[in-house]
Amino acid sequence: MKKLVLFAFLTIFSSCIFAEERSDKLRDNLFHNPKYVTIVAHRGDWRNHPENSIPAFQSCIDKGIDMIEIDIQRTKDGQLILMHDRTVDRCTNGKGKVADLTYDEIQRLRLRPQHSASVTRNHIPTLEEVLLLCKGKILINIDKGYDYFQQVYELMEKTGTTNQVIIKSGNSLEKVKKENGAVLDKVIYMPIVNLNSEDAERSINEFIAIRPVAIECCIGKYNDEVERLLRKVRAAGIKVWINSIWSSLCDGHDDDRAVELGEPDESWGWILERGAAVIQTDRPFDLLQYLEKNKRHKQK
């Protein structure tokens, strides 16, 4: 009996160590491996599960994806929950603004699959629940959530996940420092810059000063000026993050072109040629196969 108990303990202990090591390795690749391309699953594996749901994230963990992207809203009584929209209408069997619903009311709702009228058994998870699920296993990118920066930071500290979560926004460095300067050096913060905007270079110059691990570069139309700005980001030792989720974010070199048109080289290959070290995608498993085939997803 004692041997069985000891064996069970060692199995659990070994599993915990492995899980902790995986997020550390993913973080190390993000920060220090110039040949490794980090895959970010937009809202998790939403093609097979409801977006921003526990099963959608667990699927990414199980299949070796590097990072999930999540969205946060706050309930009437101050709970942070996962929901992209300000209302629950599209993603659940309920209606109304998240800000007008209490946590108890939110918990009674059930999530819908993408573009479906059916209802699953999946509930709307809290941010804390997702942080605990992902702890030590996968990196996390918080997209919609900057407005709750301080509350998010407190939950990250509470769950011990601060070193595996990226918070991002399109705000100026001045605004970010004014609102969250007290904890800015304790978190991984990433700016979003539209490279076609008139103030793109000014924004890049501002953020070069604090050396973020990456800058999310949105490219509506690719041209020589955009290429110059991409080179500037890379020359500063900052990684380029490019989104392939929509054609408007990558000048038409998107996921659908890769998978539905069967042109991955004209999609993800083009993005890699622009120097991207992080790609956010709605086709994480297809992208994983492509990167492995091209030897761009090998850990140190």
C-alpha angles and dihedrals in degrees: 000000000000090000091053092050091048091048091050091049093050091047092053092043092050091048091052092050091049092050093049091048093052096061090044090054092047090050091048091052091049093050104032114016109088094185097051120094113207116219118216117195108215107230088343124273093336095159090069101027138024111287117261090014133133093247091049090056096040089054090056091048092049094048098049103255115160103220142006126214116221139183127217136205129174125233126227090264095047105264118143110228134173114260130129098205127059087236131051093223100102100040104036144038090255138075136223143063117304088227090059095050127079122230090253091054091048091051092057091060125089129214126247126218116248113289092354135120092210122102126225130206090248118118127210106268126223120236090246091054091052093046090054092047091052098039109133093352111077141001120256130214116197109207109168101032110079090111088067096044097136094046090047090051091052091053092047090054092045093052096039094240101117093113094055102045126088118200115197141182143161093238125123119263089244091058094045092050093046093051102034108012092122092068102021093104091050097058138051104254123184127190124218116220128185101217091202093058122103093239096046095111093046090053092048091049090051094052096043084071092066096037103223114200089244144357119221103230117202113201117190093164123014118221141143092280091054090050090051091052092048090053090049092054092049093045089057090059092252120132121239117235115197127183119223094178096098131022090232090065098051106028093261098312093118140144095267090056089052098047110019096039093035093234106126093151091055089048116031092014090056091049091051090050088057087061100256115168094176125044124188110206145173088212102056098158094047090048090049091056091048094050093046090050089052094043093243098123103057115128122224 
